[in-house]
């Protein structure tokens, strides 16, 4: 199980640095290419910009994480743990059912407070990209990203790497609270900050309970899929523009 392994601090810092460097380089490169007017990078919803935005962090976490695990004679099967997919799925569904009312209640409360303060309420960037997708292929890729790539990359980075490292070196509170706050913060969306913090705590509990990443990855994937389904239903029943 990943969280019971002992990674050298230098290796962990190198992996974190590599993921951060990939994220920064990707965004800088996208900005330069957009300024140069390169095809595929001319607008925020262009294919090149979307690929960079989605692959520079989550994609880098999966790719560099694979190299990291191989270097330490481990693999994704070991990272997922041995709790069994049926048990992990059952726990994931149970936890989501328990925290869903809290998550959606906090989102409603956050949006209400922001409206009261006259602060514009915007969708998450991923939602905006999906809503503005110009081709079915781009929409399909964004769904794949939300349901597969993002849960895998983010759970490996936040729970498998940051939380497990903090816990191992005697900072369990930092692992539970600090990493969960960071998870909520990187989504850069005020209305979902508190809901995502609660979700992160639930995902961390699943990670500790099952001693592997499979359950939190499943829960994260199901949560994103449910939100996509709600988004699709909202679009379908939205009043037509005059």
LOKE-428427 format. One line per 5 residues: for each residue x, y, z of N, C-alpha, C. Coordinates in steps of 0.05 Angstrom, whole numbers, padded with zeros to 5 digits. Each point is the difference from the previous one (the first is absolute). Layout:
BEGIN
X Y Z X Y Z X Y Z  ...
END
This chain:
BEGIN
00017 -00024 00000 -00017 00024 00000 00017 00025 00000  -00007 00019 -00016 00018 00023 -00004 00005 00016 00025  -00020 00004 00017 00004 00017 00023 00017 -00013 00021  00005 -00026 -00002 00017 -00014 00019 00029 -00002 -00010  00004 00008 -00024 00027 -00001 -00011 00017 00023 00010
00026 -00002 -00001 00018 00021 00008 00014 00011 -00024  -00010 00023 -00009 00014 00013 -00022 00021 00019 00011  00022 00002 -00013 00021 00019 00008 -00011 00028 -00004  00004 00018 00020 -00010 00028 -00003 00010 00013 -00026  00025 -00005 -00008 00011 00012 -00024 -00016 -00009 -00025
-00009 -00026 00000 -00015 -00010 -00023 -00028 00013 -00001  -00012 00003 00023 -00027 00013 00002 00002 00029 -00009  00020 00015 00009 00003 00028 -00008 00006 00002 -00029  00016 -00019 -00011 00006 00001 -00028 -00025 -00005 -00017  -00017 -00018 00009 -00025 -00005 -00015 -00019 00024 00002
-00003 00012 00023 -00016 00024 00003 00011 00022 -00017  00026 00003 00000 00013 00021 -00017 -00005 -00005 -00029  00002 -00025 -00008 -00005 -00007 -00028 -00028 00006 -00009  -00020 -00006 00017 -00028 00005 -00007 -00004 00030 -00001  00011 00015 00020 -00003 00029 00000 00013 00012 -00025
00023 -00010 -00007 00014 00011 -00023 -00016 -00005 -00026  -00011 -00024 -00002 -00016 -00006 -00024 -00025 00018 -00001  -00012 00006 00022 -00023 00017 00001 00007 00029 -00008  00022 00010 00011 00008 00027 -00006 00009 00003 -00029  00016 -00019 -00009 00010 00000 -00028 -00023 -00001 -00020
-00019 -00018 00006 -00022 -00003 -00018 -00016 00025 -00003  -00006 00014 00023 -00016 00024 -00002 00016 00023 -00012  00025 00002 00005 00017 00021 -00013 00001 -00005 -00030  00004 -00025 -00008 00002 -00007 -00028 -00026 00006 -00014  -00023 -00006 00013 -00026 00005 -00012 -00004 00030 -00004
00009 00015 00020 -00003 00029 -00002 00017 00012 -00023  00024 -00010 -00003 00018 00009 -00021 -00012 -00007 -00027  -00009 -00025 -00003 -00012 -00009 -00025 -00025 00016 -00007  -00015 00007 00020 -00025 00015 -00005 00007 00029 -00009  00020 00012 00013 00009 00026 -00009 00010 00000 -00028
00013 -00022 -00008 00011 -00003 -00027 -00022 -00006 -00021  -00024 -00005 00010 -00022 -00006 -00019 00002 -00027 -00013  00013 -00019 00014 00003 -00027 -00011 -00028 -00014 00000  -00006 -00014 -00022 -00025 -00014 -00003 -00003 -00021 00023  -00023 00000 00012 -00004 -00019 00022 00004 00013 00027
00010 00025 00000 00006 00014 00025 -00011 00029 00000  -00019 00006 -00018 -00008 00028 -00003 -00021 00009 00020  -00015 -00019 00011 -00021 00007 00020 00003 -00019 00024  -00014 00007 00022 00001 -00017 00024 -00011 -00028 -00004  -00019 -00003 -00020 -00012 -00026 -00004 00011 -00014 -00025
00023 00010 -00010 00013 -00014 -00022 00011 -00026 00009  00003 -00019 -00019 00009 -00027 00007 00027 00000 00014  00019 00014 -00010 00027 00001 00012 -00001 00010 00028  -00015 00021 00005 -00002 00011 00027 -00013 -00020 00019  -00021 -00013 -00009 -00014 -00019 00016 00018 -00023 00008
00015 -00011 -00020 00019 -00022 00005 00021 00008 00020  00011 00024 -00003 00021 00009 00018 -00012 00003 00028  -00023 00012 00002 -00013 00005 00026 -00006 -00026 00015  -00007 -00021 -00014 -00007 -00025 00013 00023 -00019 00004  00020 00002 -00018 00022 -00019 00002 00024 00010 00016
00003 00026 00002 00024 00011 00013 00000 -00006 00030  -00023 -00005 00013 00000 -00007 00028 -00008 -00029 00004  -00026 -00006 -00006 -00009 -00028 00005 00014 -00020 -00018  00005 00007 -00025 00014 -00018 -00018 00029 -00004 00009  00013 00022 00009 00027 -00002 00010 00001 -00017 00025
-00020 00003 00017 00000 -00016 00025 -00001 -00030 -00006  -00016 -00007 -00020 -00002 -00029 -00007 00026 -00009 -00013  00010 00015 -00019 00024 -00008 -00015 00025 -00001 00018  00004 00022 00015 00024 00001 00017 -00004 -00019 00024  -00025 -00003 00009 -00006 -00019 00021 00007 -00029 -00008
-00005 -00007 -00025 00006 -00026 -00010 00031 -00005 00001  00015 00020 -00008 00029 -00001 00001 00009 -00003 00029  -00011 00016 00018 00006 00000 00028 -00004 -00028 00012  -00023 -00012 -00006 -00006 -00026 00011 00019 -00021 -00011  00005 00001 -00026 00019 -00019 -00012 00027 00002 00013
00009 00024 00005 00026 00005 00013 00001 -00013 00027  -00023 -00001 00014 -00001 -00012 00027 -00010 -00028 -00001  00001 -00013 -00023 -00008 -00028 -00002 -00029 -00005 00008  -00017 00019 -00008 -00029 -00002 00007 -00016 00006 -00026  -00026 -00004 00002 -00017 00004 -00024 -00027 00010 00009
-00017 00006 -00019 -00026 00010 00006 -00018 -00020 00014  00004 -00026 -00006 -00015 -00020 00014 00005 00000 00030  00025 00004 00007 00007 00002 00028 -00011 00026 00013  00000 00021 -00016 -00010 00026 00010 -00030 -00002 00005  -00014 -00014 -00017 -00029 -00002 00003 -00007 -00016 00026
00018 -00017 00009 -00006 -00015 00024 -00013 -00027 -00006  -00004 -00015 00021 -00012 -00027 -00003 -00026 -00003 00014  -00015 00022 00003 -00026 -00001 00014 -00021 -00013 -00017  00005 -00002 -00027 -00020 -00012 -00018 -00019 00021 -00011  -00006 -00003 -00026 -00015 00022 -00013 -00029 00001 00010
-00011 -00023 00007 -00028 00001 00010 -00002 00015 00026  00018 -00006 00018 00000 00014 00026 00005 00030 -00004  00019 00006 -00017 00007 00028 -00005 -00024 00015 -00013  -00013 -00013 -00019 -00023 00013 -00012 -00023 00004 00020  -00005 -00020 00017 -00021 00003 00020 00006 00022 00020
00026 00002 00008 00007 00022 00019 -00001 00027 -00014  00008 00001 -00026 -00001 00025 -00014 -00029 00010 -00003  -00018 -00018 -00007 -00028 00008 -00002 -00012 00008 00026  00007 -00014 00022 -00010 00006 00026 00010 00028 00009  00025 00005 -00004 00012 00026 00009 -00012 00023 -00016
-00003 -00004 -00027 -00012 00021 -00016 -00029 00005 00008  -00015 -00020 00006 -00027 00003 00009 -00002 00016 00026  00020 -00005 00018 00001 00014 00026 00007 00029 -00003  00020 00006 -00017 00010 00028 -00001 -00014 00017 -00021  -00015 -00013 -00019 -00013 00016 -00021 -00018 00022 00010
-00017 -00005 00020 -00017 00022 00010 00017 00023 00011  00022 -00006 00014 00017 00020 00011 00014 00016 -00023  00010 -00014 -00020 00014 00013 -00022 -00019 00018 -00015  -00024 -00009 -00008 -00018 00017 -00015 -00012 00022 00017  -00003 -00006 00026 -00010 00021 00018 00021 00023 00003
00025 -00007 00003 00021 00020 00002 00003 00015 -00026  -00004 -00013 -00023 00002 00014 -00026 -00023 00021 -00002  -00024 -00009 00008 -00022 00019 -00001 00004 00024 00019  00011 -00006 00024 00005 00021 00019 00022 00019 -00010  00021 -00012 -00011 00022 00017 -00011 -00010 00018 -00022
-00015 -00011 -00018 -00011 00017 -00022 -00019 00022 00010  -00016 -00007 00021 -00018 00020 00011 00015 00023 00013  00021 -00007 00015 00017 00021 00013 00013 00017 -00021  00011 -00012 -00021 00014 00015 -00021 -00020 00019 -00014  -00024 -00010 -00005 -00021 00017 -00013 -00006 00023 00019
-00003 -00005 00026 -00006 00020 00019 00022 00022 00002  00025 -00009 -00004 00022 00018 00000 00005 00013 -00028  -00017 -00007 -00019 00002 00011 -00027 00026 -00009 -00014  00008 -00024 00006 00024 -00011 -00012 -00008 -00019 -00023  00010 00004 -00024 -00008 -00017 -00022 00006 -00030 00006
-00020 -00016 -00007 00003 -00029 00004 00006 -00013 -00027  00023 -00013 -00003 00008 -00012 -00025 00002 -00030 00003  -00004 -00015 -00022 00004 -00028 00001 00030 -00006 00001  00007 -00025 00008 00027 -00009 -00001 00010 00001 -00029  00026 00003 -00003 00012 00002 -00027 -00007 -00025 -00016
00001 -00024 00012 -00006 -00024 -00015 -00029 00000 -00010  -00018 00010 00016 -00028 00001 -00008 -00003 00020 -00023  00013 00023 00001 -00001 00019 -00021 00010 -00011 -00026  00022 -00016 00001 00011 -00012 -00024 -00019 -00020 -00012  -00013 -00016 00017 -00019 -00019 -00010 -00024 00013 -00013
-00009 00022 00012 -00024 00014 -00011 00007 00013 -00026  00025 00008 -00004 00007 00014 -00024 00014 -00018 -00021  00001 -00026 00005 00013 -00018 -00018 -00013 00001 -00027  00016 00003 -00021 -00011 00004 -00027 -00004 -00026 -00016  00013 -00022 00009 -00003 -00025 -00015 -00007 -00022 00019
-00013 -00021 -00010 -00005 -00024 00017 00025 -00013 00010  00022 00001 -00016 00025 -00012 00009 00011 00014 00024  -00001 00026 00000 00010 00016 00023 -00018 -00005 00024  -00026 -00002 -00004 -00018 -00006 00023 00007 -00027 00011  00004 -00020 -00017 00006 -00027 00008 00027 -00001 00016
00020 00015 -00009 00025 00001 00014 -00003 00013 00028  -00016 00021 00002 -00004 00013 00025 -00015 -00018 00020  -00018 -00016 -00010 -00014 -00019 00017 00020 -00021 00010  00017 -00010 -00019 00021 -00019 00008 00018 00012 00021  00008 00025 -00004 00017 00013 00019 -00013 00002 00028
-00026 00008 00000 -00013 00004 00026 -00005 -00027 00015  -00006 -00021 -00015 -00008 -00025 00012 00024 -00019 00005  00021 00002 -00016 00022 -00019 00002 00026 00014 00008  00009 00019 -00017 00027 00011 00004 00002 00017 00024  -00019 00018 00004 00002 00018 00024 -00002 -00015 00026
-00019 -00019 00004 00000 -00015 00025 00026 -00015 00005  00011 -00013 -00020 00024 -00015 00003 00024 00018 00007  00004 00021 -00016 00022 00018 00005 -00002 00015 00027  -00023 00010 00006 -00004 00016 00024 00002 -00018 00025  -00012 -00024 -00001 00001 -00017 00024 00029 -00010 00005
00015 -00005 -00021 00027 -00008 00004 00016 00023 00012  -00004 00024 -00010 00016 00023 00010 -00008 00008 00028  -00026 00003 00005 -00009 00011 00026 -00001 -00022 00022  -00013 -00022 -00005 -00002 -00021 00020 00025 -00018 00000  00007 -00010 -00023 00022 -00020 -00001 00027 00012 00005
00004 00025 -00006 00027 00012 00003 00001 00019 00024  -00016 00022 -00002 00002 00021 00021 -00011 -00010 00027  -00024 -00011 00000 -00011 -00009 00025 00017 -00022 00013  00007 -00020 -00016 00015 -00022 00012 00028 00009 00010  00012 00019 -00014 00026 00010 00009 -00003 00016 00026
-00020 00017 00001 -00004 00016 00025 -00006 -00019 00023  -00016 -00020 -00004 -00007 -00019 00021 00024 -00016 00010  00016 -00008 -00020 00023 -00017 00007 00021 00015 00016  00002 00026 -00005 00021 00015 00015 -00012 00015 00024  -00023 -00009 00010 -00010 00010 00025 -00017 00025 -00001
-00012 00006 -00023 -00017 00024 -00003 -00028 -00009 -00009  -00014 -00016 00015 -00026 -00010 -00009 -00021 00023 -00004  00001 00020 00017 -00019 00022 -00003 00005 00016 -00025  00026 00004 -00006 00007 00013 -00025 -00010 -00016 -00024  00003 -00027 00002 -00009 -00018 -00021 -00030 00002 -00004
-00015 -00001 00022 -00029 00000 -00003 -00011 00028 -00008  00008 00020 00015 -00011 00027 -00005 00015 00015 -00021  00026 00002 00002 00016 00015 -00019 -00003 -00009 -00029  00003 -00026 -00004 -00002 -00011 -00027 -00028 00003 -00011  -00020 -00003 00017 -00028 00003 -00009 -00005 00029 -00008
00011 00019 00015 -00003 00028 -00007 00014 00006 -00026  00023 -00012 -00004 00015 00004 -00025 -00016 -00012 -00024  -00012 -00023 00004 -00016 -00012 -00020 -00023 00018 -00009  -00013 00012 00020 -00023 00018 -00006 00010 00025 -00013  00024 00010 00008 00010 00025 -00010 00008 -00001 -00029
00012 -00023 -00009 00011 -00001 -00027 -00022 00000 -00021  -00025 -00004 00008 -00022 00001 -00020 -00009 00028 -00006  00011 00020 00016 -00004 00028 -00006 -00029 00008 -00006  -00017 -00008 00019 -00028 00007 -00004 -00013 00004 00028  -00008 00025 00006 -00009 00007 00026 -00025 -00016 00009
-00021 -00003 -00017 -00024 -00015 00009 00006 -00029 00008  00020 -00012 -00012 00005 -00028 00005 00023 -00005 00020  00011 00021 00012 00023 -00003 00018 -00007 -00017 00024  -00021 00007 00015 -00008 -00015 00023 -00011 -00028 -00007  -00017 -00002 -00021 -00008 -00027 -00008 00023 -00019 -00007
00020 00010 -00015 00023 -00016 -00007 00017 -00007 00024  00001 00018 00020 00015 -00006 00024 -00013 -00024 00014  -00026 00000 00002 -00015 -00023 00013 00005 -00025 -00017  -00002 00002 -00026 00005 -00023 -00017 00028 -00011 00004  00020 00018 00002 00027 -00009 00004 00004 -00015 00027
-00014 00009 00021 00002 -00014 00025 -00012 -00028 -00002  -00023 -00002 -00015 -00012 -00026 -00005 00018 -00018 -00016  00013 00010 -00020 00018 -00016 -00016 00024 -00009 00016  00010 00017 00018 00022 -00007 00017 -00008 -00023 00019  -00025 00002 00011 -00010 -00021 00017 00000 -00027 -00015
-00010 00001 -00024 00000 -00025 -00017 00028 -00011 -00004  00019 00018 -00004 00028 -00008 -00005 00011 -00014 00025  -00005 00011 00023 00010 -00012 00025 -00015 -00025 00006  -00026 -00001 -00004 -00017 -00023 00006 00008 -00024 -00016  00006 00004 -00026 00006 -00023 -00017 00030 -00004 -00005
00016 00019 00009 00029 -00002 -00003 00008 -00002 -00030  -00014 00015 -00016 00006 00000 -00029 -00016 00022 -00014  00007 00004 -00025 -00012 00022 -00015 -00025 -00007 -00016  -00007 -00026 -00002 -00022 -00008 -00016 -00026 00012 00009  -00006 -00001 00026 -00026 00011 00010 -00002 00030 -00004
00020 00016 00007 -00002 00029 -00005 -00001 00006 -00030  00014 -00014 -00016 -00002 00005 -00029 -00028 -00006 -00010  -00012 -00022 00009 -00027 -00007 -00008 -00020 00022 00009  00003 00008 00025 -00018 00021 00011 00003 00026 -00015  00024 00008 -00006 00006 00024 -00014 -00012 -00001 -00028
00004 -00023 -00013 -00011 -00004 -00027 -00030 00001 00000  -00013 -00014 00018 -00029 00000 00002 -00011 00028 00006  00014 00015 00017 -00008 00027 00007 00001 00018 -00025  00021 -00002 -00015 00003 00016 -00025 -00021 -00009 -00021  -00005 -00026 -00002 -00020 -00010 -00019 -00028 00010 00007
-00006 00000 00026 -00026 00009 00009 -00004 00030 -00006  00022 00016 00003 -00002 00028 -00006 -00003 00005 -00030  00013 -00016 -00016 -00004 00002 -00029 -00028 -00007 -00008  -00012 -00020 00013 -00027 -00008 -00006 -00019 00022 00008  00004 00013 00023 -00017 00022 00008 00003 00024 -00019
00025 00004 -00009 00004 00022 -00020 -00014 -00005 -00026  00001 -00026 -00009 -00014 -00007 -00025 -00031 00004 00003  -00010 -00008 00023 -00029 00003 00005 -00008 00030 00001  00017 00016 00013 -00005 00028 00002 00000 00013 -00028  00019 -00008 -00017 00001 00011 -00027 -00025 -00008 -00016
-00008 -00026 00003 -00023 -00010 -00016 -00025 00014 00007  -00004 00007 00026 -00025 00012 00009 00002 00031 00003  00023 00011 -00009 00003 00029 00002 -00019 00014 -00020  -00012 00022 00008 -00018 00014 -00019 00016 00010 -00024  -00013 -00001 -00023 00013 00008 -00025 00004 00030 00000
00023 00009 -00011 00006 00028 -00002 -00018 00013 -00021  -00010 00024 00007 -00018 00014 -00019 00014 00008 -00026
END
